[in-house]
């Protein structure tokens, strides 16, 4: 395990030591072995020195001894490439890319293209890209605490923050992705096996209105490897009309799970200020403890729906809280459409919500208050749920709430004699989630993992 150094301001080629560094990354990265680290000299933060290179990493690290590419401590490095070249291609296994800015100046294909297994991109900021910031075509890839922003390809065409082309067990967590004129995260269905994807603890949003499509678009899954979407905050999405980015046809959902997707868990997410919430056409899916609120009617689309289930089977809709979701006739809170079977709706709270449509197979122990229409079931509550602070979007329950112990046991943890209705048990401490304003992050924003760098 050795440390090597690169400095593009020092005449090369050098020997890779701190006092005699190499002068570029690309020509030397593949001389490293498992456990080695390449430190790239930059400028003292908050400044960032530019390296214009196309870096292809073909060597392998090892489990517990990855090969790491990282800026020198306390220094900023921005990686660029020629216009139509990727910045980093990785075919080696157990590679870590840690702490860089990557800038495509709005042209080219991929910023980071991953084909090796067990590769990690962490604490990076990727911006001004054209096609895709990070493309994954491998198993056990990880994207951790990255900021991805400002992607635009063309009108009627998608720019994507992260796309999983093929591969099992991708883990995306603690990322902030915004203003991508397409999808923030997409799982594609044109390649090999995809499944076991985990997307968690991210903030995904747009300020581009109809110029962006979805926060998360899942097109493929795996019967043996459940994919999970949990504890994310998503907001700002509208119907995409393809006049200013995105391929069009989207109806402003935060999450859409369709085509070849299956075996999904969607839980503990916060969705607000979108035209629609969650659309599912994927059998064997559980949706529970999600908050969906303050949806915005978008007259450009036929369907403004908080939860839309269609053409699938075995979907459980449990313990969700819907508030201020299309409180008008012809706008919908929950829709069940197409050929469906085994659709279960239990223990939910719908407050200030629009129509329901379709027929669930099981529907009981829900709270309906100030709704345009509802399904009638055993154990329903038809009274104000008494949220802690509805105006402030705090949907925990007051002690006097009629929703406490009003649910039915569906297998989720609960306290008291029976589960409560809605996303939060009265004594349940919800996952820590911060809702941010729908605007670009300030340089010193606490959710910028590389505060002080150029935003």
SULTAFEN-V679338 format. One record per backbone hydrogen bond with DSSP energy under -0.5 kcal/mol. NH is the residue of the N-H (numbers start at 1). CO is the residue of the C=O. E is the energy in kcal/mol with one decimal. If there is no record, write none. Layout:
<<NH & CO & E> <NH & CO & E>>
This chain:
<<4 & 37 & -2.9> <5 & 16 & -1.7> <6 & 39 & -2.3> <7 & 22 & -3.0> <10 & 7 & -1.4> <15 & 20 & -2.3> <16 & 20 & -1.3> <17 & 20 & -1.2> <22 & 5 & -2.4> <23 & 13 & -0.7> <28 & 25 & -1.6> <29 & 25 & -2.1> <31 & 28 & -2.0> <32 & 29 & -1.3> <35 & 65 & -1.0> <36 & 33 & -2.4> <37 & 2 & -2.4> <38 & 68 & -3.0> <39 & 4 & -3.4> <39 & 37 & -0.6> <40 & 38 & -0.5> <40 & 70 & -2.4> <41 & 6 & -3.2> <41 & 39 & -0.6> <43 & 76 & -1.8> <45 & 74 & -1.9> <47 & 44 & -1.9> <49 & 76 & -2.3> <51 & 78 & -2.6> <53 & 51 & -0.9> <53 & 80 & -2.6> <55 & 53 & -0.6> <55 & 87 & -3.0> <56 & 54 & -0.6> <57 & 55 & -0.6> <57 & 89 & -3.3> <58 & 56 & -0.7> <61 & 93 & -3.3> <62 & 65 & -1.4> <65 & 62 & -2.3> <67 & 94 & -2.0> <68 & 36 & -2.2> <68 & 66 & -0.5> <69 & 96 & -2.7> <70 & 38 & -2.5> <71 & 98 & -0.8> <72 & 40 & -2.8> <75 & 72 & -2.2> <76 & 43 & -3.4> <78 & 49 & -3.2> <79 & 101 & -3.1> <80 & 51 & -3.0> <85 & 82 & -2.1> <87 & 110 & -0.8> <87 & 111 & -0.5> <88 & 111 & -2.4> <89 & 55 & -2.9> <90 & 113 & -2.9> <91 & 57 & -2.8> <91 & 89 & -0.5> <92 & 57 & -1.6> <94 & 117 & -2.2> <96 & 67 & -2.8> <97 & 120 & -2.7> <98 & 69 & -2.5> <98 & 96 & -0.6> <99 & 122 & -2.3> <101 & 77 & -2.3> <102 & 125 & -2.7> <103 & 79 & -2.1> <104 & 127 & -1.6> <106 & 128 & -3.9> <107 & 104 & -1.8> <111 & 132 & -1.4> <111 & 133 & -0.5> <112 & 133 & -2.1> <113 & 88 & -2.6> <114 & 112 & -0.5> <114 & 135 & -3.0> <115 & 90 & -3.6> <115 & 113 & -0.6> <116 & 90 & -1.2> <118 & 139 & -2.2> <119 & 116 & -0.5> <120 & 95 & -3.0> <121 & 142 & -2.5> <122 & 97 & -2.8> <123 & 144 & -2.0> <125 & 100 & -2.2> <126 & 147 & -2.8> <127 & 102 & -2.3> <128 & 149 & -0.8> <129 & 150 & -1.0> <131 & 108 & -0.7> <131 & 109 & -0.9> <132 & 109 & -1.9> <133 & 160 & -1.9> <134 & 161 & -1.8> <135 & 112 & -2.5> <136 & 163 & -2.7> <137 & 114 & -2.6> <138 & 166 & -0.9> <140 & 168 & -2.9> <142 & 119 & -2.3> <143 & 171 & -2.5> <144 & 121 & -2.6> <145 & 173 & -2.0> <147 & 124 & -2.4> <148 & 176 & -2.5> <149 & 126 & -2.4> <150 & 178 & -1.2> <151 & 179 & -1.5> <152 & 129 & -2.1> <154 & 157 & -0.6> <156 & 246 & -0.8> <157 & 154 & -1.3> <159 & 181 & -1.2> <160 & 131 & -2.8> <161 & 183 & -2.1> <162 & 184 & -1.8> <163 & 134 & -2.4> <164 & 186 & -2.7> <165 & 136 & -2.7> <165 & 163 & -0.8> <166 & 136 & -1.3> <167 & 193 & -3.1> <169 & 195 & -2.8> <171 & 141 & -2.5> <172 & 198 & -3.1> <173 & 143 & -2.4> <173 & 171 & -0.5> <174 & 200 & -1.5> <176 & 146 & -2.4> <177 & 175 & -0.5> <177 & 203 & -2.3> <178 & 148 & -2.2> <179 & 205 & -1.3> <181 & 151 & -3.0> <181 & 179 & -0.5> <182 & 180 & -2.5> <183 & 159 & -0.6> <184 & 214 & -2.0> <185 & 215 & -1.8> <186 & 162 & -2.8> <187 & 217 & -2.8> <188 & 164 & -2.3> <188 & 186 & -0.6> <191 & 165 & -0.6> <195 & 167 & -1.1> <196 & 225 & -1.8> <198 & 170 & -2.8> <199 & 228 & -2.6> <200 & 172 & -2.5> <201 & 230 & -1.4> <203 & 175 & -2.2> <204 & 202 & -0.5> <204 & 233 & -2.8> <205 & 177 & -2.1> <206 & 235 & -1.4> <211 & 208 & -2.0> <212 & 209 & -1.2> <213 & 182 & -2.7> <214 & 182 & -0.6> <215 & 253 & -0.6> <215 & 254 & -1.0> <216 & 254 & -2.4> <217 & 185 & -2.5> <218 & 256 & -2.8> <219 & 187 & -2.0> <219 & 217 & -0.6> <221 & 260 & -1.7> <222 & 225 & -0.6> <222 & 262 & -0.6> <225 & 222 & -0.6> <227 & 263 & -2.0> <228 & 197 & -3.2> <229 & 265 & -2.9> <230 & 199 & -2.3> <231 & 267 & -1.4> <233 & 202 & -2.6> <234 & 270 & -2.6> <235 & 204 & -1.6> <236 & 272 & -0.9> <236 & 273 & -0.9> <238 & 209 & -0.8> <240 & 250 & -1.2> <241 & 210 & -0.8> <241 & 239 & -0.7> <242 & 210 & -0.6> <244 & 245 & -0.6> <246 & 157 & -2.1> <246 & 181 & -1.0> <249 & 240 & -1.2> <252 & 238 & -0.7> <254 & 276 & -0.7> <254 & 277 & -1.4> <255 & 277 & -2.3> <256 & 216 & -2.3> <257 & 279 & -2.8> <258 & 218 & -2.6> <260 & 219 & -2.1> <261 & 258 & -1.9> <263 & 283 & -2.2> <264 & 284 & -0.8> <265 & 227 & -2.0> <266 & 286 & -2.9> <267 & 229 & -2.2> <267 & 265 & -0.5> <268 & 288 & -1.5> <270 & 232 & -2.9> <271 & 291 & -2.7> <272 & 234 & -2.0> <273 & 293 & -0.9> <273 & 294 & -0.9> <275 & 237 & -2.0> <275 & 252 & -0.7> <276 & 252 & -2.3> <277 & 305 & -2.2> <278 & 306 & -2.7> <279 & 255 & -2.7> <280 & 308 & -3.2> <281 & 257 & -3.6> <284 & 313 & -2.1> <285 & 314 & -1.4> <286 & 264 & -2.1> <287 & 316 & -3.3> <288 & 266 & -1.8> <289 & 318 & -1.2> <291 & 269 & -2.9> <292 & 290 & -0.5> <292 & 321 & -2.6> <293 & 271 & -2.4> <294 & 323 & -1.4> <295 & 324 & -1.3> <296 & 274 & -2.7> <299 & 297 & -0.6> <301 & 298 & -1.7> <304 & 302 & -0.6> <305 & 303 & -0.7> <306 & 332 & -1.1> <307 & 333 & -2.3> <308 & 278 & -2.6> <309 & 335 & -3.1> <310 & 280 & -2.2> <311 & 337 & -1.6> <314 & 341 & -2.6> <315 & 342 & -1.0> <316 & 285 & -2.2> <317 & 315 & -0.5> <317 & 344 & -3.3> <318 & 287 & -2.6> <318 & 316 & -0.7> <319 & 346 & -1.7> <321 & 290 & -2.6> <322 & 320 & -0.5> <322 & 349 & -3.1> <323 & 292 & -2.2> <324 & 351 & -2.0> <325 & 352 & -0.8> <326 & 324 & -0.8> <328 & 326 & -2.4> <331 & 328 & -1.9> <332 & 304 & -2.1> <333 & 355 & -3.4> <334 & 355 & -0.8> <335 & 307 & -2.3> <336 & 357 & -2.2> <337 & 309 & -2.7> <340 & 338 & -1.0> <341 & 312 & -1.2> <344 & 315 & -2.7> <344 & 342 & -0.6> <345 & 362 & -2.9> <346 & 317 & -2.3> <347 & 364 & -1.0> <349 & 320 & -2.6> <350 & 367 & -2.8> <351 & 322 & -2.8> <351 & 349 & -0.5> <352 & 369 & -2.2> <353 & 370 & -0.6> <354 & 325 & -2.2> <355 & 328 & -0.6> <355 & 331 & -2.4> <357 & 334 & -1.8> <361 & 343 & -1.6> <362 & 343 & -2.0> <364 & 345 & -1.6> <365 & 378 & -2.8> <367 & 348 & -3.2> <368 & 366 & -0.5> <368 & 381 & -2.9> <369 & 350 & -2.5> <372 & 353 & -1.7> <373 & 354 & -0.8> <380 & 377 & -1.4> <381 & 366 & -2.6> <388 & 396 & -2.7> <389 & 394 & -2.2> <393 & 390 & -1.7> <394 & 389 & -2.7> <395 & 393 & -0.7> <398 & 386 & -2.5> <401 & 398 & -1.9> <402 & 384 & -0.6> <404 & 401 & -1.2> <406 & 403 & -1.5> <407 & 419 & -3.2> <421 & 403 & -2.1> <422 & 347 & -3.1> <428 & 425 & -1.1> <430 & 428 & -0.7> <436 & 434 & -0.6> <439 & 437 & -2.3> <445 & 442 & -2.0> <448 & 445 & -1.8> <449 & 447 & -0.8> <451 & 448 & -1.2> <452 & 443 & -1.3> <452 & 453 & -0.5> <453 & 450 & -2.1>>
